[in-house]
């Protein structure tokens, strides 16, 4: 590369990483992603920082866990003072653009992005704040329920489809504008879609591709409520499982809609790569594809996210560097590593903030070196009543919550996490070591107190701000109409020539 590379980051929402262990699963109709994964480096054991949207996205942007960002749930403010990869790149001379969803909560809707091309799909206020002081409370107007499963099917347009169509259109338009070269700085653009996030509703053209899909039923059948672990029981209650009779047909249709929407995202991804090619920028652009968290997709009777189990916590993460061969890296890593990796790839020194980072650069692994810190994960939002933390080290995963018995899984021999090893004598020493590491890393009492304090403050502020005149924080995309297309302060001849790309062909 003869100059600093451009960076295109594509984020899909709620993608189960187990479907991308060795690239896209065979039954997925995603030709663009399949072809791209064959050229990229796939981190086959990648995890979210937190299995919920806002906490996960704040973590991947800052390289810090929720206990450090304060973004505990989908209504927790993302502080403006936290440096993100957009800040680091912008300070180093990059243009930073965002098209799509990042679920920022609070008045700052940019967090280092110089330009934001769309509004967000979700609200920016404190209205979705859970309350640990009311165990078991379900806020019906915004909590998930299993209606997303029973309502799965076909639609030619929807709230989410319109959003992702807009995200893709403005992203492609921005790529053409970047290619015109009016601004010579390198660029980093994040394009963030809301699919395949439920509701599991898909356009007919994608739905029909999965009529004979062999994966429309989960590998592990539903587990009765009484046999679920304590956290899974809370998640089932939060989704109002008692009010729904989920049939095999419901499960098949929900999974079919989810797979169909992965094909929808595949077309969007393919279009972005096509524009990169047509604008002659592909050869100098680093491309990343990832997700914020996963979706249980009916495994063990669980749906959506919010769980430390693999379907919810594992995400796809792949990187394509110009001129380099791809491959698969099995070492467990995290989306927390994105911040440090981007800085490392373009030569940015993060020493000023690295003491507070929970992630580390993936560049050594990309170079073929070994060694990476254990993966840490936190969850402190709805469907629980106290923070839950996870460590993944090698083949083992350990879950800890002050309210629940600990869990220890051997993911190599038990990839579906069906057998908790915590009570087995042969694993007592290993379990004790994990417990000691959790105690050393986290002060769970303080963590719990900080979450409760944050919730209480936000609930007061939200109720106050909804009285009288309401001024929302939702991002309003800015478009200067007098600077678009043709206006009388412009020279038409110069304008047409400047806006043509490529010139002279």
VENQUI-V133253 format. One record per helix or strand of 3 or more residues. SS is the DSSP state (alpha for helix, beta for strand). FROM is the first residue (numbers start at 1). TO is the last residue. If there is no record, write none. Layout:
SS,FROM,TO ; SS,FROM,TO
This chain:
beta,6,12 ; alpha,17,20 ; alpha,31,37 ; beta,41,43 ; alpha,53,62 ; alpha,66,69 ; alpha,85,91 ; beta,95,100 ; alpha,147,150 ; alpha,159,179 ; beta,187,192 ; alpha,204,210 ; alpha,225,227 ; alpha,230,238 ; alpha,241,243 ; alpha,248,278 ; alpha,282,284 ; beta,285,291 ; alpha,299,301 ; alpha,310,313 ; beta,317,320 ; beta,327,329 ; alpha,335,346 ; alpha,354,356 ; alpha,363,366 ; beta,375,379 ; beta,388,393 ; beta,396,401 ; beta,407,410 ; alpha,425,441 ; alpha,444,465 ; alpha,481,483 ; alpha,492,499
